[in-house]
Amino acid sequence: MPETLLVLLAGLAAGALNAVGGGGTFVALPALVAAGQSPVTANASSTIALVPGAVAGAWVYRRELAPVGPASTKSLTAVSVLGGGLGAALVLALPSESFDAAVPWLLAFATVLFAFGGRLSGALRGTLDRPLAPGPRTVLVMQFVLAVYGGYFGGGVGIMMLAVWSVGLGIDSATGNPMRIAQLAAIYVSATALFLAISDARSSPLVLTTMVAGAVAGGFGGAHLARRLPARLLRAVVLSTAVTMTVLYFLRG
């Protein structure tokens, strides 16, 4: 019973974090490991569990979705689905030790990029004497790389998305948050299909369904909360989550 309660609370927190600013994987994964799952199975289970919460959050934001730069919403979503599926295939086919060692550094890079993205974007615009304006193909390539990472591990992928969009396209966190949640849902859906078919995630149905229930409630409630937060406060929440995740990942390593 204590393990079930832990998983439920972790699901609530993970769903809410993903809706507000990202970082749900870091809450969900340790809780599932504490409940007795292996790290690889916990990784698959956390991805599966966060799908309904991400979909619930995307539904709340459905009327606020805006294209990311020159790329259409349909093409961006298609790329996220493909990348998420490939990332999930890699986690099932390759050893995770080398990538796990790189995760803290990836998170540190994303955190710095997000924290100073606005200034960097402005400096680059001044240097180039024109606004940064990547074409649709460049935007889709960047999104594909992020989606592969999201399907493989997922920790901080939402923060990385906002960081890349901030620097490359000048999109602030409040404007980009609805599309971030929608793309998280797309990445998780394709990864989940593969994890359900091949991984051992279904071996603990009670743990999985408990996490799913918590993530749905947290994602729905968190999305409503995020819509009411001022842009500056939302950025502070995202940045605080990013710094905390990065430090904890380095300490864990």
C-alpha positions as a printed Julia matrix, in Angstrom:
253×3 Matrix{Float64}:
  0.0    0.0     0.0
  2.77   2.56    0.77
  4.35   1.76   -2.6
  1.01   2.24   -4.36
  0.51   5.59   -2.64
  4.06   6.63   -3.58
  3.44   5.75   -7.23
  0.09   7.61   -7.23
  1.61  10.78   -5.76
  4.56  10.56   -8.15
  2.13  10.24  -11.06
  0.24  13.35   -9.91
  3.47  15.33   -9.56
  4.89  14.07  -12.87
  1.75  14.89  -14.83
  1.52  18.36  -13.28
  5.22  19.1   -13.88
  5.01  18.08  -17.52
  1.99  20.33  -18.0
  3.52  23.33  -16.24
  7.12  23.22  -17.42
  8.61  19.74  -17.77
 10.52  17.37  -15.51
  7.89  14.68  -14.96
 10.22  11.82  -15.9
 12.57  12.6   -13.05
  9.71  12.18  -10.53
  8.13   9.14  -12.16
 11.26   7.09  -12.83
 12.65   6.93   -9.26
  9.2    6.15   -7.86
  8.81   3.19  -10.22
 12.3    1.92   -9.37
 11.4    2.22   -5.67
  8.27   0.18   -6.39
 10.47  -2.69   -7.59
 10.89  -2.18  -11.33
 14.26  -2.33  -13.07
 15.53   0.98  -14.48
 14.82  -0.04  -18.08
 11.3   -1.23  -17.24
 10.73   1.88  -15.11
 11.81   4.03  -18.04
  9.26   2.32  -20.28
  6.54   2.43  -17.6
  7.05   6.14  -16.91
  6.75   6.93  -20.61
  3.55   4.88  -20.89
  2.1    6.45  -17.76
  2.78  10.01  -18.9
  0.97   9.6   -22.24
 -2.58  10.14  -20.92
 -1.46  13.11  -18.82
  0.24  14.69  -21.84
 -2.85  14.05  -23.98
 -5.07  15.54  -21.29
 -2.85  18.62  -21.13
 -2.83  18.94  -24.93
 -6.64  18.76  -24.93
 -6.83  21.67  -22.49
 -4.53  23.68  -24.79
 -6.09  22.54  -28.08
 -7.32  26.04  -29.03
 -4.0   27.69  -28.17
 -1.66  25.66  -30.37
  0.5   27.83  -32.63
  2.98  26.69  -35.32
  6.63  26.52  -34.3
  8.3   28.93  -36.69
  7.88  28.01  -40.36
  7.04  24.34  -39.68
  3.38  23.36  -39.77
  1.78  21.72  -36.75
  1.06  18.54  -38.73
  4.65  18.13  -39.96
  6.1   18.88  -36.51
  3.8   16.29  -34.93
  4.63  13.68  -37.58
  8.35  14.18  -36.94
  7.78  13.88  -33.17
  5.92  10.59  -33.66
  8.68   9.14  -35.85
 11.48  10.3   -33.55
  9.73   9.03  -30.43
  9.31   5.6   -31.99
 12.96   5.46  -33.03
 14.11   6.51  -29.55
 12.03   3.77  -27.96
 13.48   1.22  -30.39
 16.99   2.31  -29.42
 16.36   1.94  -25.68
 15.17  -1.62  -26.27
 18.04  -2.52  -28.58
 21.07  -0.78  -27.06
 22.72  -0.72  -23.6
 21.65   2.33  -21.63
 24.83   2.93  -19.58
 26.58   5.28  -22.01
 23.51   7.4   -22.65
 22.62   7.5   -18.97
 26.08   8.91  -18.26
 25.44  11.68  -20.81
 22.02  12.68  -19.43
 23.3   15.16  -16.77
 25.41  16.94  -19.37
 22.5   17.13  -21.79
 20.31  18.57  -19.06
 23.0   21.07  -18.07
 23.31  22.2   -21.68
 19.53  22.57  -22.02
 19.3   24.5   -18.73
 22.01  26.98  -19.75
 20.45  27.3   -23.2
 17.04  27.99  -21.72
 18.34  30.42  -19.08
 20.32  32.52  -21.56
 18.4   31.7   -24.72
 16.84  35.14  -25.05
 20.16  36.96  -24.69
 21.92  34.51  -27.0
 19.2   34.9   -29.61
 19.46  38.68  -29.4
 23.26  38.59  -29.62
 23.12  36.32  -32.66
 20.57  38.58  -34.32
 22.85  41.58  -33.69
 25.89  39.73  -35.04
 24.08  38.54  -38.14
 22.3   41.9   -38.54
 19.08  40.01  -39.17
 16.63  37.84  -37.17
 17.35  34.14  -36.79
 15.01  32.44  -39.22
 15.67  28.72  -39.67
 13.73  27.13  -42.51
 11.07  24.47  -41.96
 13.52  21.65  -42.75
 15.96  22.84  -40.06
 13.15  23.14  -37.5
 11.95  19.62  -38.31
 15.47  18.16  -38.07
 15.94  19.76  -34.64
 12.56  18.43  -33.53
 13.41  14.93  -34.78
 16.61  14.86  -32.7
 14.67  16.02  -29.63
 11.99  13.4   -30.27
 14.56  10.58  -30.5
 15.95  11.68  -27.14
 12.41  11.87  -25.76
 11.59   8.34  -26.89
 14.9    6.99  -25.59
 14.86   8.56  -22.14
 12.73  11.71  -22.03
 14.21  13.42  -18.99
 14.08  17.17  -19.66
 12.96  16.84  -23.28
 10.24  19.44  -22.72
 12.79  21.87  -21.3
 15.11  21.18  -24.24
 12.28  21.9   -26.67
 11.58  25.28  -25.09
 15.32  26.04  -25.04
 15.77  25.27  -28.74
 12.63  27.16  -29.72
 13.72  30.12  -27.6
 17.14  30.45  -29.22
 16.26  29.49  -32.77
 12.82  31.04  -33.09
 12.48  33.54  -30.25
  9.44  31.75  -28.81
  8.9   32.41  -25.08
  7.84  29.7   -22.64
  4.24  30.89  -22.3
  3.68  30.95  -26.07
  5.49  27.66  -26.68
  4.05  25.71  -23.74
  0.85  24.51  -25.5
  2.82  23.15  -28.46
  5.44  21.67  -26.12
  2.75  19.61  -24.39
  1.26  18.53  -27.73
  4.67  17.39  -29.0
  5.38  15.54  -25.74
  2.12  13.66  -26.29
  3.15  12.79  -29.86
  6.58  11.54  -28.73
  5.14   9.5   -25.88
  2.37   7.93  -27.98
  4.7    6.3   -30.5
  7.21   5.28  -27.81
  4.39   3.81  -25.74
  3.14   1.67  -28.62
  6.56   0.02  -28.86
  7.06  -0.29  -25.1
  3.66  -1.96  -24.66
  4.46  -4.43  -27.42
  8.03  -5.38  -26.44
  9.07  -4.19  -22.95
  8.27  -5.69  -19.53
  6.14  -2.7   -18.5
  2.95  -4.8   -18.53
  4.39  -7.17  -15.92
  3.28  -4.81  -13.11
 -0.28  -3.8   -14.08
 -1.24  -2.33  -10.69
  1.83  -0.09  -10.56
  1.33   1.01  -14.15
 -2.38   1.8   -13.84
 -1.8    3.69  -10.58
  0.87   5.84  -12.21
 -1.4    6.45  -15.21
 -4.3    7.56  -12.99
 -2.09  10.02  -11.12
 -0.51  11.39  -14.3
 -3.89  12.02  -15.95
 -5.17  13.97  -12.96
 -1.88  15.86  -12.62
 -1.66  16.65  -16.34
 -5.21  17.97  -16.53
 -4.89  20.08  -13.4
 -1.38  21.27  -14.25
 -2.41  22.45  -17.71
 -5.23  24.56  -16.24
 -2.77  26.02  -13.74
 -0.16  26.81  -16.39
 -2.71  28.76  -18.45
 -3.16  31.17  -15.55
  0.52  31.74  -14.78
  2.17  34.94  -16.06
  4.92  34.39  -18.64
  7.67  35.48  -16.23
  6.43  33.17  -13.47
  6.07  30.25  -15.87
  9.65  30.81  -17.04
 10.83  30.84  -13.42
  9.02  27.54  -12.74
 10.55  25.92  -15.83
 14.04  27.2   -15.02
 13.81  26.11  -11.36
 12.73  22.64  -12.47
 15.6   22.49  -14.99
 18.25  23.49  -12.44
 16.89  21.05   -9.83
 16.8   18.17  -12.31
 20.32  18.85  -13.52
 21.79  18.98  -10.01
 19.97  15.82   -8.93
 21.1   13.92  -12.01
 24.73  14.87  -11.35
 24.37  13.84   -7.68
 22.8   10.55   -8.71
 25.7    9.84  -11.07
